[in-house]
């Protein structure tokens, strides 16, 4: 039986739906279509650039494997945007002319943006735990006000939310110099609004200045919105500011230490607006990302750049695993200790001595995800990279499920966090793995021995 386009796409969606949770499936495949297919290539039609980047970065192997299962032929996967398909030649030429006009625009407004020029996309180190947030942030920076409005970035302190927000602002400022970008914190917004009430004279003028500052702009970036929880009148004013900007298609970017749904003390009318755009979360960096962050930061410090060994980097990554700020603190302490002692190389012993007063745990005795992955990989004669990778052969898939099971039972990490540590897999994949191992343990005595042997090494 020869399958037509519609049959192939229907079967593809059936396979994908089994691998993803309903939200992920709806977000990334709900408006995606099969556009072209030949003997060597399959092209998907996607609504926005973010979809293209995210699908090719995160689901490429899943998409490819699914089509191979259906058709029996392995093909290259690519995506094309709806606007590219629908755009006429005349529109392309007009767009090129318009872009030149924007670039050559000399009418640069002298406006205090409060942006930190040190925070850019170029020096934001990307890994599985922050890739989605970075991709969404870059999409907003490229087309402010056109999509994902508001962009709501949330996660614990020290994970890079502020860096991303400034990076968006700096990118917009560089590529659209005629746009007004304002970065502020909820505390500063609150103080500015409180100043209206505290002013004895010219309250109307002060109020107009306040509205001019926060509404006569093209991009509003506001940090730590959770601090408005106990400021009823300020919430009211922010609600009106939000509506004013959003109705005029001005970009709004917000950060918080919790998701819109978890901001219980903010008014519902605010949290519902936060959720109407794109909420994206940032998780604590995994081991690989922590190593890359350390390498990136020490590469800019002459006194330590060429002296640090891989063992030293991995030691810091294992011991300071909560956020980026803790890594920066460890690096700063190591730099000072290095300046005082001037070693020929910064090895494991030197690093341990430099940081011993700041380490509260032994990483080699801690049942963290990285340790479990290493123990499972060693037992099955695999590498950690293969265990976390995309290959789906039986000799890899089952050890991967064992590792996920142990990560869930021996640590307090959530299903989504474990999924991120295993190549950004969906949390439903982790749930299925844990359930599978739990079922097998009921009747498989050999598996019990394997699990116990791996536990003994931790």
Long-range contacts (C-beta under 8 A, 24 or more apart in sequence): 3-70, 3-71, 5-34, 5-37, 8-34, 8-37, 8-67, 8-70, 8-71, 9-33, 9-34, 11-70, 12-66, 12-67, 12-70, 15-66, 15-69, 15-70, 16-62, 16-63, 16-66, 19-62, 19-426, 19-428, 19-429, 20-426, 20-428, 21-426, 21-427, 21-428, 24-426, 28-54, 28-55, 28-59, 35-80, 35-85, 36-80, 37-75, 38-75, 39-73, 39-75, 40-75, 40-76, 41-75, 41-76, 41-77, 41-78, 42-67, 42-75, 42-76, 42-77, 42-78, 43-78, 43-79, 43-80, 44-77, 44-78, 44-79, 44-80, 45-79, 45-80, 45-81, 45-82, 45-85, 46-79, 46-80, 46-81, 46-82, 47-81, 47-82, 48-81, 48-139, 48-147, 49-81, 49-139, 49-142, 50-135, 50-136, 50-139, 50-147, 50-148, 51-79, 52-79, 52-80, 52-81, 53-135, 53-139, 54-132, 54-135, 55-79, 57-131, 57-135, 58-131, 58-132, 58-424, 61-390, 62-390, 65-392, 102-176, 102-178, 105-177, 105-178, 107-178, 108-177, 108-178, 109-178, 109-180, 111-180, 111-181, 111-182, 111-217, 113-169, 113-173, 113-180, 113-181, 113-182, 113-183, 114-182, 114-183, 114-184, 115-166, 115-169, 115-170, 115-173, 115-181, 115-183, 116-166, 116-183, 117-170, 119-162, 119-163, 119-164, 119-165, 119-166, 119-167, 119-170, 120-166, 120-167, 120-170, 120-171, 121-167, 121-171, 123-296, 124-160, 124-163, 124-164, 124-167, 125-289, 125-292, 125-293, 125-296, 126-289, 127-285, 127-286, 127-288, 127-289, 127-292, 128-286, 128-288, 128-289, 128-420, 128-421, 128-423, 128-424, 129-282, 129-283, 129-284, 129-285, 129-286, 129-289, 129-420, 130-159, 130-160, 130-282, 130-283, 130-285, 130-289, 131-424, 132-280, 133-160, 133-161, 133-164, 133-280, 133-281, 133-282, 134-164, 136-278, 136-280, 137-164, 137-165, 137-167, 137-168, 137-280, 138-168, 138-171, 140-168, 140-251, 140-253, 141-167, 141-168, 141-171, 141-172, 141-175, 142-171, 142-175, 144-172, 144-176, 144-179, 144-218, 144-219, 144-250, 144-251, 145-218, 145-219, 145-249, 145-250, 145-251, 146-249, 148-277, 148-278, 149-246, 149-249, 149-251, 149-252, 149-277, 150-242, 150-246, 150-251, 150-252, 150-253, 150-254, 150-273, 150-274, 150-276, 150-277, 150-278, 151-251, 151-252, 151-253, 151-254, 151-277, 151-278, 151-280, 152-254, 152-255, 152-256, 152-260, 152-274, 152-275, 152-277, 152-278, 152-279, 152-280, 153-253, 153-254, 153-255, 153-256, 153-280, 153-281, 153-282, 154-255, 154-256, 154-257, 154-258, 154-259, 154-260, 154-279, 154-280, 154-281, 154-282, 155-257, 155-281, 155-282, 155-283, 156-257, 156-284, 156-323, 157-257, 157-323, 157-325, 158-322, 158-323, 158-324, 158-325, 158-326, 159-282, 159-283, 159-284, 159-285, 159-323, 159-324, 160-282, 160-324, 161-223, 161-255, 161-282, 162-223, 162-255, 164-282, 165-221, 165-223, 165-253, 165-255, 166-221, 168-219, 168-221, 168-253, 169-219, 169-221, 172-219, 172-251, 179-218, 179-219, 180-216, 180-217, 180-218, 180-219, 181-217, 181-218, 181-219, 181-221, 182-213, 182-214, 182-217, 182-219, 182-220, 182-221, 183-221, 183-222, 183-223, 184-214, 184-220, 184-221, 184-222, 184-223, 185-222, 185-223, 185-224, 185-227, 186-222, 186-223, 186-224, 186-225, 186-226, 186-227, 186-228, 187-224, 187-227, 189-214, 189-222, 189-228, 189-234, 189-238, 190-227, 190-228, 190-231, 190-234, 193-233, 193-234, 193-237, 194-234, 211-241, 214-241, 215-241, 215-244, 215-245, 217-245, 217-250, 218-250, 218-251, 219-250, 219-251, 219-252, 219-253, 220-245, 220-250, 220-251, 220-252, 220-253, 221-253, 222-252, 222-253, 222-254, 222-255, 223-255, 224-255, 224-256, 224-257, 225-254, 225-255, 225-256, 225-263, 225-266, 225-274, 226-256, 226-257, 226-258, 226-263, 226-266, 228-266, 229-263, 229-265, 229-266, 230-265, 235-266, 235-267, 235-270, 238-270, 239-267, 239-269, 239-270, 239-273, 242-270, 242-273, 243-273, 246-273, 252-277, 283-416, 283-417, 283-420, 284-321, 284-322, 284-323, 284-417, 285-321, 285-323, 285-324, 285-327, 286-369, 286-370, 286-420, 286-421, 287-317, 287-318, 287-321, 287-369, 287-370, 287-421, 290-316, 290-317, 290-320, 290-321, 290-327, 291-317, 293-324, 293-327, 294-327, 294-331, 297-327, 297-328, 297-331, 298-331, 301-331, 301-335, 303-335, 303-338, 303-339, 304-331, 304-334, 304-335, 304-338, 304-346, 307-338, 307-343, 307-344, 307-345, 307-346, 308-345, 308-346, 308-351, 309-345, 309-346, 309-347, 309-348, 311-347, 311-348, 312-346, 312-347, 312-348, 312-350, 312-351, 315-348, 315-351, 315-352, 315-363, 316-351, 316-355, 318-363, 318-364, 318-368, 318-370, 319-355, 319-359, 319-361, 319-363, 321-368, 329-358, 330-355, 330-358, 333-358, 367-410, 367-411, 367-458, 368-411, 369-407, 369-411, 369-413, 369-417, 369-418, 369-421, 370-421, 371-458, 372-403, 372-406, 372-407, 372-410, 372-411, 372-454, 372-458, 373-403, 373-407, 373-421, 375-406, 375-454, 375-457, 375-458, 376-402, 376-403, 376-406, 376-454, 377-403, 378-457, 379-450, 379-453, 379-454, 379-457, 387-422, 388-421, 388-422, 388-423, 389-423, 390-423, 400-433, 401-433, 401-434, 401-436, 401-437, 402-437, 402-450, 402-451, 402-454, 404-429, 404-430, 404-433, 404-434, 404-437, 405-433, 405-434, 405-437, 405-438, 405-451, 406-451, 406-454, 406-455, 408-434, 409-434, 410-455, 410-458
